Amino acid sequence: MPDNQSQRLHWSDAPLDVDADDSLGRSSFVATVVRRIQLATADDPSTVFGLVGAWGSGKTSILKRIRIGLADDWIVADFTPWSSGDAASMSLEFVTTLIDALGLELKGAKGRKLLGYAAYAAPLLGAIPLVGAGVKGSADQVLKQLASRPPWHKQFDELSAQIQELGKRVLIVVDDVDRLGGDELLTLLKVLRLLGRFRGVHYLIAYDQDTVEDLLRSTGSVGRSASFMEKIVQYPFETPPIPRAVATRLVRESIEALLAETDLQLDEGSLHRASSLINIVGPMIETPRTLGRFRQHLLAFGPHVVEGQLDLLDYVAVTWLRLSAHGVWAKLGQWHELLRTGSRPTGILESEEVTEAEWELSVSQADPSANVRGTTSLLAVMFPGVKTRGYESYVEHPRSIADRTYFGRYMLLAIPEDDVSDELIADVIYERGGPSRAAELSVIIDGPNDDLADLAISRYEALRSADRSPSLRLATYLAERLATRGGESETLAAPHGRLRVVLAREIALALIGRTMDVPSVVSLLGEKRALDLVWLVVRPLFAREHRDELIRMFADYWFGQLPERIAELRAAGLLADVMEVVLAGRPHDDIAGLLDADVANFDDYVRLAETFVRFAEWVGSAVTYEMSFADKQFAIVLSESVHAGFAPRIKEESGQLTYERDDHPSRDIDPRIVRAFTIDSLAAMSFKD
């Protein structure tokens, strides 16, 4: 990112530019305040106006706009009491501000009088209560003490008269009153009420009502803290909230700025999600500070959307949670399974749905300051397991935060070590970056970390799913990966099975697109692996309309191999699989009685049948094998007369051995068991109608 752009994205809490458009729609409010202040004259008693609003509500920006709107005859000065330490310092700071506003020289006679007045009055301010019955008496006592010293009383009257002679209206602006400590706040109010009661000198103070009341209560110096500002501020103006339509528009503009920053676009489905997101986040924007932080964090971390290969809208939602519902954000990892499924287990096979009320309770407990309804609705857009008002708001999309394999990216705003870059996989698919990128992905798929390899293959599957262009290059690449991992047994963690699925899809595309034929598939994979993949090749949805054609292609190839290679295929243990493919794609008459010549006696018959015994692999806590018999294939390869000739002997020898047909730890099963299972299977065939 260019340096100037980085500087632009730097977040600060500075007030909005007063020269900018009125994006928050507050011009009317500012005009109302200005009109009321304009009514105060140079002869009027000192008046205190208040600008009341929560932290971050834009008070400082409004103060700047008010200053601009006042007539030219106003003298406006800023008083910063929180830069002063004690009553004397605050009094002197106030008088210095007034001297500067009136254009008096500090060393001049009038300036010295004001400074002297402040120095005399400051020690007495600490003895004056702020509100209650004692205020008037204490104030009168101060004035009596001043009057008891005629020179000071005269100076006060003279100062008042001289200020009025200037014929100028003075407005002292006091911002950030709620930054003061409790005792400092009391001192400020005494300064405004007692020390600064000059005619024509008016005040505009900005504060948060709740904070000021808390500060006052902390001093223990007042009675009813809720009403004390009413005695100080004659005209309080409540800062208006951001209108919902305005907040919604500003959130939309923030997302548009993020799209421009990242050079990304939204498809039709994402536009619908964006609309839902905007309508949820917009009403939760209560102050300009909230909006400013949200927008600037979106843009400041925007490059991570590209670098971390995140879904842009999920990134927007996570950013809002991180800033405005941090307690909920911190719980996302712990809640992820519930957020994804929407149900909690109550038994081995039972579960119960998490209700909307339960989600709202969880949100309020995780972050009491969060907007509970809005935050719950936002979670419903992000995760399929959260439903609001009985509806599911979640829309399936790539790189979703609801996908556990992507979740870590949104918390780190980067690709974790246990994750695989989508960009790397896309580079391999679309042949970008040359051989080095393919080699980089090969290290992951071929490597010892099965979980990472499986994740890489699943990402490949997802990124390639919409593309049906045939690619011999990709088929070859995946075949090489399968060959590298070919020696591993199938387990729940092994990526071998998923790799076979994605390879079968590439072969289906290549066969349909005529960039490969069956001989080239067999050459690439080897005979056994090619036979294993036949039924996976026809499984994808797009391949089902070509199912008969694809099976016939494989059947024709293997039928052509049979006359010369029956003994070889039988010895390799492939005969049953070959027959299954041939029978699925060619007329049964083509192979009926094909192996009659290989059976001269009962032992030949049984040994041939044993080649049609299969071993199904079952994966669980351990890998076990189950025997099955390809009875349909065996029934066809021999004529009925051959089967009938051995039926009596089969019946005689069946049932002589007790054995288990499943739960075998390997394919290496005792030959006596295999023979007994074969004879029992033949017996079951012999007695079928």
C-alpha positions as CSV (number, residue, x, y, z in Angstrom):
1,M,0.0,0.0,0.0
2,P,1.4,3.5,-0.8
3,D,2.7,5.5,2.1
4,N,0.1,8.3,1.7
5,Q,-2.7,5.7,1.7
6,S,-1.3,4.2,4.9
7,Q,-1.4,7.6,6.5
8,R,-4.9,8.2,5.4
9,L,-6.1,5.0,7.0
10,H,-4.5,5.9,10.4
11,W,-7.3,6.0,13.0
12,S,-7.5,8.9,15.4
13,D,-10.3,10.2,17.6
14,A,-10.1,13.7,15.9
15,P,-13.5,15.5,15.4
16,L,-15.0,15.4,11.9
17,D,-13.9,18.0,9.4
18,V,-16.3,20.9,9.7
19,D,-15.8,21.8,6.1
20,A,-17.0,18.3,5.0
21,D,-20.5,17.5,4.0
22,D,-23.0,17.1,6.9
23,S,-22.9,13.3,6.5
24,L,-24.6,12.8,9.9
25,G,-27.6,15.0,9.2
26,R,-27.0,17.5,12.1
27,S,-27.2,20.8,10.4
28,S,-30.7,21.5,11.6
29,F,-29.7,20.7,15.2
30,V,-26.7,23.0,15.0
31,A,-28.8,25.8,13.6
32,T,-31.3,25.5,16.5
33,V,-28.5,25.8,19.1
34,V,-26.9,28.7,17.2
35,R,-30.2,30.6,17.1
36,R,-30.7,30.2,20.8
37,I,-27.1,31.4,21.7
38,Q,-27.6,34.3,19.3
39,L,-30.4,35.6,21.6
40,A,-27.9,36.2,24.4
41,T,-26.6,39.8,24.4
42,A,-23.7,41.7,25.8
43,D,-25.9,43.1,28.5
44,D,-27.5,39.8,29.6
45,P,-26.5,38.0,32.8
46,S,-24.1,35.2,32.3
47,T,-25.9,32.2,30.7
48,V,-24.7,28.6,30.6
49,F,-25.6,26.5,27.6
50,G,-25.0,22.7,27.6
51,L,-24.2,20.3,24.8
52,V,-25.1,16.9,26.3
53,G,-24.1,13.6,24.7
54,A,-22.4,10.3,25.4
55,W,-18.7,9.8,24.7
56,G,-18.1,9.6,21.0
57,S,-21.5,11.2,20.1
58,G,-19.8,14.0,18.1
59,K,-20.0,16.8,20.6
60,T,-16.6,18.3,19.6
61,S,-17.6,18.4,15.9
62,I,-20.9,20.1,16.8
63,L,-19.0,22.7,18.9
64,K,-16.9,23.6,15.9
65,R,-20.0,24.0,13.7
66,I,-21.7,26.1,16.3
67,R,-18.6,28.4,16.4
68,I,-18.8,28.9,12.7
69,G,-22.5,29.6,12.8
70,L,-22.3,32.4,15.3
71,A,-22.4,36.1,14.3
72,D,-19.2,38.0,13.8
73,D,-19.7,40.1,17.0
74,W,-19.2,37.0,19.2
75,I,-15.8,36.5,20.9
76,V,-15.4,32.8,21.2
77,A,-12.6,31.3,23.4
78,D,-11.8,27.7,24.6
79,F,-11.3,27.0,28.3
80,T,-9.6,23.7,29.1
81,P,-10.0,23.1,32.8
82,W,-8.7,19.6,32.7
83,S,-5.2,21.0,32.0
84,S,-5.3,22.7,35.5
85,G,-4.6,21.0,38.7
86,D,-6.2,22.9,41.7
87,A,-8.6,25.7,42.3
88,A,-6.0,28.4,42.0
89,S,-4.6,27.1,38.7
90,M,-8.1,26.7,37.3
91,S,-9.1,30.2,38.3
92,L,-6.0,31.7,36.8
93,E,-6.5,29.6,33.6
94,F,-10.0,30.8,33.4
95,V,-9.1,34.5,33.8
96,T,-6.2,34.2,31.4
97,T,-8.7,32.7,28.8
98,L,-11.0,35.7,29.4
99,I,-8.2,38.2,29.2
100,D,-7.1,36.7,25.9
101,A,-10.7,36.6,24.6
102,L,-11.3,40.3,25.4
103,G,-8.1,41.3,23.8
104,L,-6.6,42.7,27.0
105,E,-2.9,42.8,27.5
106,L,-1.9,40.5,30.4
107,K,0.4,43.2,31.8
108,G,-2.2,46.0,31.3
109,A,-4.3,47.5,34.0
110,K,-7.4,45.6,33.2
111,G,-5.5,42.3,32.8
112,R,-3.9,42.8,36.2
113,K,-7.2,43.5,37.8
114,L,-8.6,40.3,36.5
115,L,-5.6,38.3,37.6
116,G,-5.8,39.9,41.0
117,Y,-9.5,39.1,41.3
118,A,-8.8,35.4,40.5
119,A,-5.9,35.2,42.9
120,Y,-8.1,36.6,45.7
121,A,-11.2,34.5,44.9
122,A,-9.5,31.2,44.3
123,P,-8.8,30.2,48.0
124,L,-12.5,30.9,48.8
125,L,-13.9,28.7,46.1
126,G,-13.0,25.6,48.0
127,A,-15.2,26.7,50.9
128,I,-18.3,27.2,48.8
129,P,-20.7,24.2,48.3
130,L,-22.0,23.8,44.8
131,V,-25.7,23.1,45.2
132,G,-28.2,23.2,48.1
133,A,-29.3,25.8,50.6
134,G,-25.8,26.9,51.4
135,V,-25.0,28.1,47.9
136,K,-26.6,31.5,48.1
137,G,-25.4,32.2,51.6
138,S,-21.8,31.1,50.7
139,A,-21.8,33.2,47.6
140,D,-23.1,36.2,49.5
141,Q,-20.4,35.6,52.1
142,V,-17.7,35.6,49.4
143,L,-19.1,38.9,48.0
144,K,-19.2,40.4,51.5
145,Q,-15.6,39.4,52.0
146,L,-14.8,41.0,48.7
147,A,-16.9,44.1,49.7
148,S,-15.1,44.3,53.1
149,R,-12.0,45.1,51.1
150,P,-13.2,48.1,49.1
151,P,-10.4,48.1,46.5
152,W,-11.4,44.6,45.3
153,H,-15.1,45.3,45.3
154,K,-14.5,48.4,43.2
155,Q,-12.2,46.4,40.9
156,F,-14.9,43.7,40.4
157,D,-17.5,46.4,39.5
158,E,-15.0,48.2,37.3
159,L,-14.2,44.9,35.5
160,S,-17.8,44.2,34.9
161,A,-18.4,47.7,33.6
162,Q,-15.3,47.6,31.4
163,I,-16.3,44.2,29.9
164,Q,-19.8,45.7,29.1
165,E,-18.2,48.8,27.6
166,L,-16.5,46.6,25.0
167,G,-20.0,45.9,23.7
168,K,-19.0,42.3,22.7
169,R,-20.6,39.1,23.4
170,V,-18.2,36.5,24.8
171,L,-18.8,32.7,24.6
172,I,-16.4,30.5,26.6
173,V,-16.5,27.0,25.3
174,V,-15.6,24.2,27.7
175,D,-15.3,20.8,26.1
176,D,-14.5,17.4,27.6
177,V,-15.9,18.3,31.0
178,D,-16.4,14.5,31.6
179,R,-12.6,14.1,31.5
180,L,-12.3,15.8,34.9
181,G,-12.0,14.1,38.2
182,G,-14.8,14.6,40.7
183,D,-13.1,17.4,42.7
184,E,-12.0,19.1,39.5
185,L,-15.5,19.1,38.2
186,L,-16.8,20.8,41.4
187,T,-14.1,23.4,41.1
188,L,-15.0,24.1,37.5
189,L,-18.7,24.6,38.3
190,K,-17.8,27.0,41.1
191,V,-15.6,28.9,38.7
192,L,-18.4,29.2,36.2
193,R,-21.1,30.0,38.8
194,L,-19.2,32.4,41.0
195,L,-15.9,33.6,39.5
196,G,-17.2,34.1,35.9
197,R,-20.5,35.8,36.5
198,F,-19.8,38.8,34.3
199,R,-22.6,40.1,32.2
200,G,-22.1,39.4,28.5
201,V,-19.9,36.4,29.3
202,H,-21.7,33.2,28.4
203,Y,-20.7,29.6,28.4
204,L,-21.2,26.5,26.3
205,I,-20.1,23.3,28.0
206,A,-20.0,19.8,26.5
207,Y,-20.5,16.8,28.8
208,D,-21.9,13.3,29.2
209,Q,-24.7,13.4,31.6
210,D,-24.2,9.9,33.1
211,T,-20.5,10.4,33.5
212,V,-20.9,13.8,35.2
213,E,-23.4,12.4,37.6
214,D,-21.1,9.5,38.5
215,L,-18.3,12.0,39.1
216,L,-20.4,14.1,41.3
217,R,-21.6,11.2,43.4
218,S,-18.0,10.1,43.8
219,T,-17.2,13.3,45.7
220,G,-20.0,12.9,48.3
221,S,-20.3,16.7,48.3
222,V,-23.8,17.1,46.8
223,G,-27.3,15.9,47.4
224,R,-29.3,14.7,44.3
225,S,-26.6,14.3,41.7
226,A,-29.2,13.6,38.9
227,S,-30.4,17.3,39.1
228,F,-27.3,19.2,39.9
229,M,-26.6,20.2,36.3
230,E,-30.0,21.7,36.1
231,K,-28.9,24.3,38.6
232,I,-25.8,25.1,36.5
233,V,-27.0,24.8,32.9
234,Q,-29.9,26.9,31.8
235,Y,-30.2,25.5,28.3
236,P,-29.1,21.9,27.8
237,F,-29.2,20.6,24.2
238,E,-29.2,16.8,23.8
239,T,-26.9,15.6,21.0
240,P,-29.2,13.9,18.4
241,P,-28.6,10.3,17.6
242,I,-27.5,9.3,14.2
243,P,-30.7,8.6,12.1
244,R,-31.1,5.0,11.2
245,A,-31.2,5.7,7.5
246,V,-28.0,7.8,7.8
247,A,-26.2,5.1,9.8
248,T,-27.2,2.4,7.3
249,R,-25.9,4.5,4.4
250,L,-22.6,5.2,6.2
251,V,-22.1,1.4,6.8
252,R,-22.8,0.8,3.2
253,E,-20.3,3.4,2.1
254,S,-17.8,1.9,4.5
255,I,-18.2,-1.5,2.8
256,E,-17.9,0.2,-0.6
257,A,-14.7,1.8,0.5
258,L,-13.4,-1.6,1.6
259,L,-14.3,-3.1,-1.8
260,A,-12.3,-0.3,-3.5
261,E,-9.4,-0.7,-1.1
262,T,-9.2,-4.5,-1.7
263,D,-10.2,-4.3,-5.4
264,L,-12.8,-7.0,-4.8
265,Q,-16.3,-7.4,-6.1
266,L,-19.5,-9.0,-4.8
267,D,-21.5,-11.6,-6.7
268,E,-25.3,-11.7,-6.6
269,G,-25.4,-14.0,-3.6
270,S,-22.9,-11.8,-1.7
271,L,-25.0,-8.7,-2.5
272,H,-27.9,-10.3,-0.7
273,R,-25.7,-11.0,2.3
274,A,-24.3,-7.5,2.2
275,S,-27.8,-6.1,2.4
276,S,-28.6,-8.2,5.5
277,L,-25.3,-7.2,7.1
278,I,-25.8,-3.5,6.5
279,N,-29.4,-3.6,7.8
280,I,-28.2,-5.2,11.0
281,V,-25.0,-3.2,11.7
282,G,-26.5,0.2,10.7
283,P,-29.0,0.4,13.6
284,M,-26.3,-0.5,16.1
285,I,-24.2,2.6,15.1
286,E,-25.0,5.0,17.9
287,T,-22.2,7.5,17.8
288,P,-19.8,9.0,15.2
289,R,-16.9,7.6,17.2
290,T,-18.3,4.1,16.8
291,L,-18.7,4.6,13.1
292,G,-15.3,6.1,12.7
293,R,-13.5,3.3,14.5
294,F,-15.4,0.7,12.6
295,R,-14.7,2.2,9.2
296,Q,-11.1,2.9,9.8
297,H,-10.4,-0.6,11.3
298,L,-12.1,-2.1,8.2
299,L,-9.8,-0.1,5.9
300,A,-6.7,-0.4,8.0
301,F,-6.8,-4.2,8.1
302,G,-8.4,-4.4,4.6
303,P,-5.2,-5.8,3.0
304,H,-5.6,-8.9,5.2
305,V,-8.8,-9.7,3.4
306,V,-6.7,-10.4,0.3
307,E,-3.6,-11.7,2.0
308,G,-5.6,-13.9,4.4
309,Q,-8.0,-14.9,1.6
310,L,-11.0,-14.1,3.7
311,D,-14.6,-13.6,2.7
312,L,-15.0,-9.9,2.7
313,L,-18.4,-9.8,4.4
314,D,-17.5,-12.2,7.1
315,Y,-14.4,-10.0,7.8
316,V,-16.8,-7.0,8.1
317,A,-19.0,-8.9,10.6
318,V,-16.0,-10.1,12.6
319,T,-14.5,-6.6,12.7
320,W,-17.8,-5.3,14.2
321,L,-17.8,-8.0,16.8
322,R,-14.2,-7.4,17.7
323,L,-14.8,-3.6,18.2
324,S,-18.4,-3.4,19.6
325,A,-19.1,-6.9,21.1
326,H,-15.6,-8.0,22.1
327,G,-16.8,-10.4,24.7
328,V,-18.8,-12.3,22.0
329,W,-15.9,-12.1,19.6
330,A,-13.7,-13.8,22.2
331,K,-16.2,-16.6,22.6
332,L,-16.5,-17.5,18.9
333,G,-13.9,-20.2,19.1
334,Q,-15.5,-21.8,22.1
335,W,-19.0,-21.5,20.5
336,H,-18.1,-22.5,17.0
337,E,-19.6,-26.0,16.9
338,L,-22.9,-24.6,18.4
339,L,-22.8,-21.7,16.0
340,R,-22.3,-24.1,13.1
341,T,-24.9,-26.8,14.0
342,G,-27.4,-24.9,16.2
343,S,-27.8,-27.9,18.5
344,R,-26.2,-29.3,21.6
345,P,-25.8,-33.0,22.3
346,T,-28.0,-34.4,25.0
347,G,-27.1,-38.0,24.6
348,I,-25.2,-40.3,22.2
349,L,-27.6,-39.8,19.4
350,E,-29.9,-37.1,20.8
351,S,-29.5,-33.3,20.6
352,E,-31.6,-30.2,21.2
353,E,-31.8,-27.0,19.3
354,V,-30.3,-23.8,20.8
355,T,-33.2,-21.3,20.9
356,E,-33.0,-17.6,19.9
357,A,-33.6,-16.7,23.6
358,E,-30.7,-18.9,24.6
359,W,-28.4,-17.2,22.1
360,E,-29.5,-13.8,23.3
361,L,-28.8,-14.8,26.9
362,S,-25.3,-16.1,25.9
363,V,-24.6,-12.8,24.1
364,S,-25.7,-10.7,27.1
365,Q,-23.6,-12.8,29.4
366,A,-20.5,-12.7,27.2
367,D,-20.7,-8.9,26.7
368,P,-23.2,-7.0,28.8
369,S,-22.4,-3.8,26.8
370,A,-23.3,-5.4,23.5
371,N,-26.5,-4.7,21.5
372,V,-28.0,-8.1,22.3
373,R,-30.7,-8.3,19.5
374,G,-28.4,-6.8,16.9
375,T,-25.4,-9.0,17.8
376,T,-27.6,-12.2,17.7
377,S,-28.9,-11.2,14.3
378,L,-25.4,-10.6,13.1
379,L,-24.4,-14.1,14.3
380,A,-27.3,-15.5,12.4
381,V,-25.9,-14.0,9.2
382,M,-22.5,-15.5,9.9
383,F,-23.4,-19.0,11.1
384,P,-26.1,-21.5,10.0
385,G,-26.8,-22.6,13.6
386,V,-28.3,-19.3,14.8
387,K,-31.8,-18.5,13.8
388,T,-33.7,-15.3,14.5
389,R,-37.4,-14.8,14.3
390,G,-37.7,-18.4,13.2
391,Y,-35.7,-17.9,10.0
392,E,-32.2,-18.9,8.9
393,S,-30.3,-15.9,7.7
394,Y,-27.2,-17.7,6.8
395,V,-26.3,-18.1,3.1
396,E,-23.7,-20.7,2.1
397,H,-20.6,-19.2,0.6
398,P,-16.9,-20.0,0.0
399,R,-14.3,-19.3,2.8
400,S,-17.1,-18.9,5.4
401,I,-16.2,-18.3,9.0
402,A,-18.6,-21.0,9.8
403,D,-16.3,-23.5,8.1
404,R,-13.9,-24.7,10.8
405,T,-11.1,-24.9,8.4
406,Y,-11.3,-21.2,7.7
407,F,-12.2,-20.0,11.2
408,G,-8.6,-19.4,12.3
409,R,-8.0,-16.9,9.5
410,Y,-10.7,-14.5,10.8
411,M,-9.3,-14.5,14.3
412,L,-5.6,-14.0,13.2
413,L,-6.4,-12.0,10.0
414,A,-3.8,-14.2,8.4
415,I,-3.4,-17.8,7.2
416,P,-2.4,-20.0,10.2
417,E,0.3,-22.6,10.1
418,D,-2.3,-25.3,10.1
419,D,-4.1,-23.9,7.1
420,V,-3.5,-24.0,3.3
421,S,-3.6,-20.9,1.0
422,D,-6.4,-20.9,-1.4
423,E,-4.3,-18.8,-3.7
424,L,-1.6,-21.6,-3.8
425,I,-4.2,-24.2,-4.9
426,A,-5.7,-21.8,-7.4
427,D,-2.3,-21.2,-8.9
428,V,-1.8,-24.9,-9.4
429,I,-5.3,-25.4,-10.9
430,Y,-4.9,-22.5,-13.3
431,E,-1.2,-23.0,-13.9
432,R,0.0,-19.7,-12.5
433,G,3.4,-19.3,-10.9
434,G,5.0,-22.2,-12.8
435,P,6.3,-25.5,-11.5
436,S,7.4,-24.1,-8.1
437,R,3.8,-23.5,-7.1
438,A,2.9,-27.1,-8.0
439,A,5.9,-28.3,-6.1
440,E,4.9,-26.3,-3.0
441,L,1.5,-27.8,-3.0
442,S,3.0,-31.3,-3.5
443,V,5.0,-30.9,-0.3
444,I,1.8,-30.4,1.6
445,I,-0.3,-33.2,0.0
446,D,2.6,-35.7,0.0
447,G,3.7,-34.7,3.5
448,P,3.3,-36.5,6.9
449,N,0.7,-34.1,8.2
450,D,-2.5,-35.9,7.1
451,D,-4.8,-33.2,8.4
452,L,-3.1,-30.5,6.4
453,A,-2.9,-32.8,3.3
454,D,-6.6,-33.5,3.6
455,L,-7.4,-29.8,4.0
456,A,-5.4,-29.0,0.8
457,I,-7.3,-31.7,-1.1
458,S,-10.7,-30.5,0.1
459,R,-9.8,-26.9,-0.8
460,Y,-8.7,-28.2,-4.3
461,E,-12.1,-29.9,-4.5
462,A,-14.0,-26.8,-3.6
463,L,-12.1,-24.4,-5.9
464,R,-12.3,-26.8,-8.8
465,S,-16.0,-27.8,-8.3
466,A,-17.5,-25.1,-10.6
467,D,-14.9,-25.7,-13.4
468,R,-15.7,-28.5,-15.9
469,S,-12.9,-28.0,-18.3
470,P,-10.8,-31.2,-18.8
471,S,-7.2,-31.1,-17.8
472,L,-4.7,-33.9,-18.5
473,R,-2.2,-31.9,-16.5
474,L,-4.3,-31.9,-13.4
475,A,-5.2,-35.6,-13.8
476,T,-1.5,-36.4,-14.1
477,Y,-0.6,-34.2,-11.1
478,L,-3.2,-35.9,-8.8
479,A,-2.3,-39.3,-10.1
480,E,1.3,-38.6,-9.0
481,R,0.0,-37.5,-5.6
482,L,-2.0,-40.7,-5.2
483,A,0.9,-42.8,-6.2
484,T,3.0,-41.1,-3.5
485,R,0.4,-41.8,-0.9
486,G,-0.7,-45.1,-2.4
487,G,0.9,-47.3,0.2
488,E,-1.1,-45.9,3.1
489,S,-4.1,-47.7,4.5
490,E,-7.4,-46.0,4.5
491,T,-8.1,-44.4,7.9
492,L,-10.4,-41.6,9.1
493,A,-7.5,-39.2,9.1
494,A,-5.8,-40.3,5.8
495,P,-6.4,-38.1,2.8
496,H,-6.1,-41.1,0.5
497,G,-9.9,-41.4,0.0
498,R,-10.5,-37.7,-0.8
499,L,-7.6,-37.8,-3.2
500,R,-9.2,-40.7,-5.1
501,V,-12.4,-38.7,-5.4
502,V,-10.9,-35.6,-6.8
503,L,-8.7,-37.7,-9.2
504,A,-11.8,-39.6,-10.4
505,R,-13.5,-36.3,-11.1
506,E,-10.5,-35.1,-13.3
507,I,-10.5,-38.5,-15.1
508,A,-14.3,-38.2,-15.8
509,L,-13.8,-34.7,-17.2
510,A,-10.9,-35.9,-19.4
511,L,-12.8,-38.9,-20.7
512,I,-15.9,-36.9,-21.5
513,G,-13.8,-34.2,-23.0
514,R,-11.9,-36.8,-25.0
515,T,-8.5,-35.6,-23.7
516,M,-8.0,-39.1,-22.3
517,D,-9.1,-42.6,-23.2
518,V,-9.3,-45.7,-21.0
519,P,-5.9,-47.1,-22.2
520,S,-4.3,-43.7,-21.2
521,V,-6.1,-43.9,-17.8
522,V,-4.8,-47.4,-17.2
523,S,-1.3,-46.3,-18.3
524,L,-1.4,-43.4,-15.9
525,L,-2.8,-45.2,-12.9
526,G,-2.0,-48.8,-13.3
527,E,-4.7,-51.6,-13.7
528,K,-5.7,-52.1,-10.1
529,R,-6.1,-48.4,-9.3
530,A,-7.9,-47.8,-12.6
531,L,-10.4,-50.5,-11.7
532,D,-10.8,-49.1,-8.2
533,L,-11.7,-45.7,-9.6
534,V,-14.3,-46.8,-12.2
535,W,-17.2,-46.3,-9.9
536,L,-15.9,-43.1,-8.5
537,V,-15.5,-41.7,-12.1
538,V,-19.3,-42.0,-12.7
539,R,-20.2,-40.6,-9.3
540,P,-20.1,-36.7,-9.9
541,L,-23.4,-35.1,-10.8
542,F,-22.1,-33.9,-14.1
543,A,-20.9,-37.5,-15.0
544,R,-24.2,-39.2,-14.3
545,E,-25.7,-38.2,-17.6
546,H,-22.6,-39.8,-19.2
547,R,-22.7,-42.8,-16.9
548,D,-23.6,-45.5,-19.5
549,E,-21.1,-44.1,-21.9
550,L,-18.3,-44.0,-19.4
551,I,-18.9,-47.6,-18.1
552,R,-19.1,-48.9,-21.6
553,M,-15.7,-47.3,-22.4
554,F,-14.2,-49.2,-19.4
555,A,-16.1,-52.4,-20.2
556,D,-15.0,-52.4,-23.8
557,Y,-11.4,-52.0,-22.8
558,W,-11.4,-54.8,-20.3
559,F,-13.5,-57.1,-22.5
560,G,-10.7,-56.7,-25.1
561,Q,-8.1,-57.8,-22.5
562,L,-9.9,-61.0,-21.4
563,P,-9.1,-63.5,-24.3
564,E,-5.4,-63.2,-23.8
565,R,-5.1,-62.3,-20.2
566,I,-7.6,-64.3,-18.1
567,A,-4.9,-66.3,-16.3
568,E,-2.8,-63.1,-15.7
569,L,-5.8,-61.2,-14.3
570,R,-6.8,-64.1,-12.2
571,A,-3.4,-64.4,-10.7
572,A,-3.3,-60.7,-10.0
573,G,-6.6,-60.9,-8.1
574,L,-8.3,-58.6,-10.6
575,L,-10.6,-60.9,-12.4
576,A,-13.7,-60.3,-10.3
577,D,-13.3,-56.5,-10.6
578,V,-12.8,-56.8,-14.4
579,M,-15.9,-59.0,-14.7
580,E,-17.9,-56.5,-12.7
581,V,-17.0,-53.7,-15.1
582,V,-17.5,-55.8,-18.1
583,L,-20.9,-57.1,-16.9
584,A,-22.0,-53.5,-16.2
585,G,-21.2,-52.2,-19.7
586,R,-21.7,-55.1,-22.1
587,P,-24.4,-57.7,-22.8
588,H,-24.1,-60.7,-20.5
589,D,-24.1,-63.1,-23.5
590,D,-20.7,-61.7,-24.4
591,I,-19.1,-63.4,-21.4
592,A,-21.5,-66.2,-20.5
593,G,-19.5,-69.4,-20.0
594,L,-16.3,-67.5,-20.8
595,L,-14.3,-69.5,-18.2
596,D,-15.7,-73.0,-18.7
597,A,-12.5,-74.2,-20.2
598,D,-10.6,-73.3,-16.9
599,V,-12.6,-75.7,-14.8
600,A,-11.7,-79.4,-15.1
601,N,-12.6,-80.6,-11.6
602,F,-14.1,-79.6,-8.3
603,D,-10.9,-78.0,-7.0
604,D,-10.6,-75.9,-10.1
605,Y,-14.1,-74.8,-9.6
606,V,-13.5,-73.8,-6.0
607,R,-10.1,-72.1,-6.7
608,L,-11.7,-70.1,-9.5
609,A,-14.5,-69.1,-7.2
610,E,-12.0,-68.0,-4.6
611,T,-10.8,-65.3,-7.0
612,F,-14.2,-63.8,-6.7
613,V,-14.0,-63.3,-3.0
614,R,-13.6,-59.6,-2.1
615,F,-12.4,-57.9,1.1
616,A,-14.3,-54.7,2.0
617,E,-12.3,-52.3,4.2
618,W,-14.1,-50.7,7.2
619,V,-12.6,-47.7,8.9
620,G,-13.4,-46.8,12.5
621,S,-11.2,-46.9,15.6
622,A,-9.3,-49.5,13.7
623,V,-9.3,-50.8,10.1
624,T,-11.0,-54.2,9.6
625,Y,-12.0,-56.3,6.6
626,E,-15.1,-58.1,5.7
627,M,-15.4,-60.9,3.1
628,S,-18.0,-60.8,0.4
629,F,-18.6,-62.9,-2.8
630,A,-19.2,-61.6,-6.3
631,D,-21.9,-64.1,-6.9
632,K,-23.5,-62.4,-10.0
633,Q,-20.2,-62.2,-11.8
634,F,-19.2,-65.8,-11.0
635,A,-22.6,-67.1,-12.0
636,I,-22.2,-65.7,-15.5
637,V,-18.6,-66.6,-16.3
638,L,-19.4,-70.3,-16.1
639,S,-22.3,-72.0,-17.8
640,E,-25.3,-73.3,-15.8
641,S,-24.3,-76.9,-16.6
642,V,-20.9,-76.4,-14.9
643,H,-22.5,-75.0,-11.8
644,A,-25.1,-77.7,-11.7
645,G,-22.4,-80.4,-12.1
646,F,-20.7,-79.3,-8.8
647,A,-23.8,-78.4,-6.9
648,P,-24.1,-81.7,-5.0
649,R,-20.4,-81.6,-3.8
650,I,-20.8,-78.0,-2.8
651,K,-23.9,-78.8,-0.7
652,E,-22.0,-81.7,0.9
653,E,-19.0,-79.6,2.0
654,S,-20.8,-76.4,3.0
655,G,-21.2,-75.5,6.7
656,Q,-18.3,-77.6,7.9
657,L,-16.2,-74.8,9.4
658,T,-17.3,-72.0,11.8
659,Y,-15.7,-68.6,11.1
660,E,-16.3,-64.9,11.1
661,R,-16.8,-63.2,7.8
662,D,-16.0,-59.7,9.1
663,D,-13.8,-57.9,11.6
664,H,-10.6,-59.4,10.2
665,P,-7.5,-57.3,11.0
666,S,-6.1,-57.7,7.5
667,R,-6.7,-59.1,4.1
668,D,-4.3,-62.0,4.9
669,I,-7.0,-64.4,6.1
670,D,-6.4,-68.1,6.8
671,P,-6.9,-70.0,3.4
672,R,-9.1,-72.6,5.1
673,I,-11.5,-69.8,6.1
674,V,-11.5,-68.3,2.6
675,R,-12.2,-71.7,1.1
676,A,-15.0,-72.4,3.6
677,F,-16.5,-69.0,3.0
678,T,-16.3,-69.6,-0.8
679,I,-18.1,-73.0,-0.6
680,D,-20.8,-71.6,1.7
681,S,-21.3,-68.7,-0.7
682,L,-21.6,-71.2,-3.7
683,A,-24.0,-73.2,-1.7
684,A,-26.2,-70.2,-1.2
685,M,-26.1,-69.6,-4.9
686,S,-26.9,-73.2,-5.8
687,F,-30.2,-73.3,-3.9
688,K,-31.6,-70.1,-5.3
689,D,-34.6,-70.4,-7.5
